[in-house]
């Protein structure tokens, strides 16, 4: 069995233990929704990265598994509150927490999840705990900043590409980067290597989100797992939309603004028309170039880490697999 398979099995086992424990906690009305949120599937990508970083420098330990649970609990906390803010009915094909229970329960259980994530770090010794919590706390704050920027962008007529890249860095990439850095710190990596693996995660995360924007328009619906064109329908300010607004001719620009301002429309017609504008402007190619730049920078940071090529290969493989998702 491959190491990555062992890591995935260890994560799923630990999550099930957490779910069982939480379901037996009192008051059940507080903890059962947390258990439900954690048991609701997902790729467990962030805890997997944390443990892969540990293996790159040393080996996986129970303390590392606790830290992996901390980032997974925190990640699910952000999803729980995102769903409340978005009014979402489903998460991974199941009822969202605020639909299954109610909004007040979801808010309070989400707050408890944030605190519970910190409790998972209590097993670290004093020196490690100080280092890890500094990264964890800064990241938690940055994720909230990213979410606020995303909210503000919804009502703004103009968002600069640089602003968008900063938003996706904060909302998505920093937690990937922090997961890797925390794993490296616990495994005893030096400061330079810990910073390099953080930069690797940061650039991979930004590249991943740019690709997500591309896939929303140009992906295969079955492989992508989401409705194609959903971002267009909701007027979401993705990298494609911002590049189109920047590069479109006057005619295409007016047509784009027409669709952005239109409140009643045929979804398929809007998706087709806006995609046609994207194609005429060449935003897919521009976005793919930007994605490639961030991906190349990520690999440069990984290559600079002072461990053997063989130890770095699993993370390189994961990064490449993300970069080559089916379009």
N, C-alpha and C positions, 0 to 999 in steps of 0.2 A: 504493500500500500504506500502511495506517495505521501510525502510530508504534508502537502497541502490538504490531502484527504484526511489525514490525522488531525490537522488543525480544525477543519470543518466539523469533524465528528466531536472533537473536544468542546467546541463552541456550542453546538446544538445540545450536547449533554448538559453543559453548564446552564444554558438557558432554560432547559426543562427543569433543572433543579431549582432555579430561581422562580420559575412559574409555580411549581408545586409549593415552595416555601411561601410565596406571596398569597397564594390561594388559601393558606391556613393562618394568615395574619389577621388581626383584628384592629380596627373595624373592617369587616369584609367589604363594605361599601367604598372604602378608600383603596384597598389593595387589590381587589379582584379586577378592577379596570386596568391596573398596571400589568397584572398577569396577562390579561386579555391582549393588551397592546403588544407585549413582548412575544406572545405566542402566535402572533398574526403573520408569521412567515417573514420573507425578505432574504436578501442575499447574505446578510451578516458581513458585509464587505469591510466595514470599519474595524470590528474586532479581529477579522482575519488579517488585515494589514498590520495591526498591532502585534499579533503573534508572529507573523512572518518577519517583521523587523527584529523581534527578539531572536528568532532563529538565525537571522543573518549575523548577529553579533555573539550569540551564546546559545541558549536553549529555552524552551517554554517551561514556565514554572506556574505553580498555583497562584502566586502573586500576579503574574502576567495575565492569567485567566480572569482574576478579579478586575484588573485594569481594563481588560477587553470587555468585560460586562459593563464597566462604568461608561465606556464610550457608546456601547450599544443601547444602554438604558437612556443615556442623554440623547442619542440620535432619535430614538422612538418618542421621547418627550417632545422634541421639536416637531415631529410629524403629528403628534396628538394635538398640539396647539395650532399647527398649520391648518389642520382639518377643521378646527373650530373657526379660525379666521376666514377660511375659504368656504365654509358651509358645506363641506364635502360629505357625501353620503356613504362613500365606499373608500376603503383603503385595502389594497391587495385583494380585491374581490369580496371583502367582508365589511360589515357595518363598521363605520368609524365609532370611536369610543363615545362621542357626544350623541350619536344616534342610538347606539345600543343602550346607553344609560341616559344621561342628560347633560346639558352644557355645564351646569354647576359642578357636577361630579367630575366631568372631564377636566375642567380647569383645576380643581383641587387635586385630583389624582396626578395631573401633569406636573403641578408644583411639587408634589411628593416625589415624583420620578426624578426631578432635578436634584433634590436632596439625597435621594437614595443612590443616585449615581456617585455622589461624593462619598457616601458611606462605603462604597466598594473599594475605595482607595485607602481605607484606614489600616490595612494590613502592611502597608509599606513602612520601612523604617523612616526615622525622622528626616534624614538627609534626602532620601529618594522622594519622600512624600512632598517635601518643600519644592523640589524640582518639578515633579509631575503635576502637582496642583497649580503651580504657576502657569504651566502650559495649558492645563485643563480650564482654568478660570479665564485666562485671556481668550481662549478659543470660544468658550461659552458666550462671552460678551460679544465677540466678533460675529458669531452666528446670529445673534439678536440684531446686531447692526445691519448685517446683510439682509435679514428679513424686513427690517424697517425701510431700507433703501428700495427693496422690491415693492413694498406697499406704496411708497411715494411715487415710484416710477409709473404705477398704474394710472395716475391722474395727471401726469406731466405730458405736455405736448412734445417736448424734446428731451431726449436722453443721449448724452455723448457716449460714444463707444467706450471711451476710457472709464466712464462712470459705470457702464454695464459690466465691464471686466472686473472692476473693483467689487461690484455687488456679488457676482458669482464666485469670486475669490472668497468673500466673507461668508456667503450663505452656504456654499457647497465645499469649496476646496480646503478651507482651513481645518475642517474636522478630519478629512482624510490625512492631511499633513500632520496634524496633532496626534492622530492614532499611531502613525509611523514613528514620530519622535518620542512619544511616551514609551513605546515598545523598545526603542533604542536606548533610552535613558535607563529603563529598568534592567536591560541586558548589559549595562556597563559601558556603552559607547562613549567615546570622548565628545567634547562639546562640538568640535568641528564636524564630526560625522553625524551627530544628532541634528545639527543645522542643515547639513547636506541632504539627509533623508527627509527632512521637513520640506525643503525646497523641491525635492523630487515629488513629494505628495501634492504640494501646492500646484505645481505645473501640470501634473497628471489630472488633478481635479478640474482645473480650468479647461484643459483640453477635452476632458470628458463632457463638461457641460456644453461647450461649443458644439461638440458632436451630437449631443442630445438635441440641441436646437436644429441641427441639420437633419437628423433622423425624423424629427417631428413633421418635416415637410417631404423629405425624400426617402424615408425609410420604408421598409416592408411592414405592413400592419401586424402580421402574425408574429414576426420576429421581434419587432419593436415593443409589442405589448400594449400599445396605446393607439388611440384614434389618430390617424394621419391628418395633419392640418389643424389639430386642436388649438395650437398657439395662434394660428391665423384667425380662427373663428373668434377667439377671446381677445384679439388685439394685443396679445402679449408682446412686450418689447424684447424680442430675442435678438441675437446678433444678426440674424438674417434681415429682420425688419429694420434695424438701425443702419445696416449697410445699404439697404435699399433706399431708405430715406436720404442717406448721404449721397448716393451715386445715381439716383434715378434722373432721367430727363424730365423736363417740365411736364410733358404729357403723362409720363408714367407716374410722376410725383403727384399730379392732380388726381389721377385715377386711384392711387394708393390712399390718398387722403379721403377720397370719396368712400372707399370701403371702410376706412378706420372710423369715419363719422356716422356711417349708416347703422341705424339701430334695428331695423327690420330687414332681413335679407335671407336668401337661400344659401345655406351653408356650403353646399357643393359648388355653387356658382362663385361664392366669395373665395373659397380655397383655390379653385381653378384660376380665377382672375389674378389673385395676388401671387400665386406660384408662377404664373406667366410673366408677371413683372419681375419677380426674382430671377427668372431665367434670362430675361432680356438684359438685366443689369449685370448678371454674372455673380450674384452674391454667394451662390454655393461655392464657387471656386475661391472667392475671397475668404469665406469662412473656413474652408478646408486648408487654405494656406496659413491662416492664423492658428488653427488647431495644430497643424504640423509644427509650427514654430514653438509653441508651448510644449509639445511632446518631445521635440528634439532637446529643448532646454532641460526637461525632466530627466532624460537619459544622460545628459552631460553631468547633472548633479549626482545621479546614481553611480556613474562611472568613476567619479572623483572620490567616492567613499573608500576608506582604507581597509577593505577586506578583500578576500579573493574573488575573482570573477565567478567562480562556482557558487559562492555564497550569495552573490547578488543576482544570480540567474533567475530564481523564482519570482522576484519582484519585477525583473525585466519582462519575464513571460506574461505576468499579470497585466503589466502596462501595455504590452503589445496586443494582448487579447482585447483589452478595452478599446484600444485605438482602431482595431480592425472589426469592430462590431458591424453586423450586416446592415449595409445601406441599401 
